[in-house]
Amino acid sequence: MRIVLISTPIGFLGSGKGGGVELTLNSLVSGLISLGHSVDVIAPKNSKFHDSNLKAKLHIVEGEDQISWQHQDYNSPVTIPDNSLLAGMLEKGLDIAKNADVLLNMSYDWLPIWMTLNFEIPIAHIISMGSESSVINNLISKVYAKYPNNFAFHSKMQANDYPYIKKPTIIGNGFNLNNYIFQDSVKGPLAWVGRVAPEKGLEDAVYVANKLGEKLKVWGYIEDEIYASNIEKSFSQGAIDWMGFLSTDKLQKELGKCRALVNTPKWNEAYGNVIVEALACGVPVIAYKRGGPSEIIQHGQTGYLADPDDKETLLYYANFIEKINRKNCREWVEKNASADIFANKVVNWLNKVIIEYK
Ligand code: UDP
């Protein structure tokens, strides 16, 4: 198959601004290449692939980013800036896709989804978030009525946000396991990893570490400075150890030294890449039973799940997290979320999409 992939229109690959989509794209590309497919990726200027993806073709586009939908009102209209990066990536993608089997869109935005109805080539969409915009939700519903196969989701809980999709295609996610080393560090610190933004609920994880008299190690791109500084102010000085945004290789080395990851999303997390990355290093996860994390974590086997927003229960589990056998964590990822498993699911789905157009 020749696949043309459209990256997120928010931040270049490697910036952290695009969140989990950046890593998902890299894992997907490496899985597709190892299965023998050809991949062209259209991505913003300054984007870089992981080393394992040098066989894929990277086409760079310059332009203005989109505004992230999770930080706009649900009923906001679509905004397309002058010199739009998204429009530029789609123009280039459409041009290359004339000689390809499918255009695979990984941006959560209106324009590429609208194009499905108005272009003859197959355009398939990996929806990377729950329902964060009424205008996109309504458009997905309209496109779905004509092309029911063209959408895939990361988890069942995420797909529940789109109730008109009767039998959603669930592809999970995948990780290049060679990039993650197992570490048996049962005595390490507590970790939190993610974009530092309100929907990620960092404050609840700081609460847990603080109650235990520990500093929380925090890795990730600070998207919302005011939110970050408000959390800092609401706890005693030095409650957070800000570790910055690291490349996957450096992040996994540090994360593997931790005794647990605390994951505290306040929104319907579509999947939760950081959970699987922690598990791949042998790090169990304590999380809220909300969105993708509730499908990934095996309660009592690879971590613990607390009721949404119940930070006292998170704290309770943090007291005996070392009882989890760290090998179970790594094994779960090997059996369920490798890059090859993920790429196979995506290829099976894309084959169904393509057949509709023949
Ligand atoms: N991440 C990273 N370096 C860091 C912290 C985070 O590369 O120091 C990446 C992490 O690997 C993951 C992404 O940031 O792929 C966060 O994705 P997730 O699915 O957890 O949440 P999203 O940001 O998409 O809501």
Boltz pocket constraint, residues with backbone or C-beta under 6 A from the ligand:
constraints:
  - pocket:
      binder: B
      contacts: [[A, 16], [A, 18], [A, 19], [A, 20], [A, 21], [A, 22], [A, 23], [A, 24], [A, 193], [A, 194], [A, 195], [A, 219], [A, 220], [A, 221], [A, 244], [A, 245], [A, 246], [A, 247], [A, 248], [A, 251], [A, 271], [A, 272], [A, 273], [A, 274], [A, 275], [A, 277]]
      max_distance: 6.0
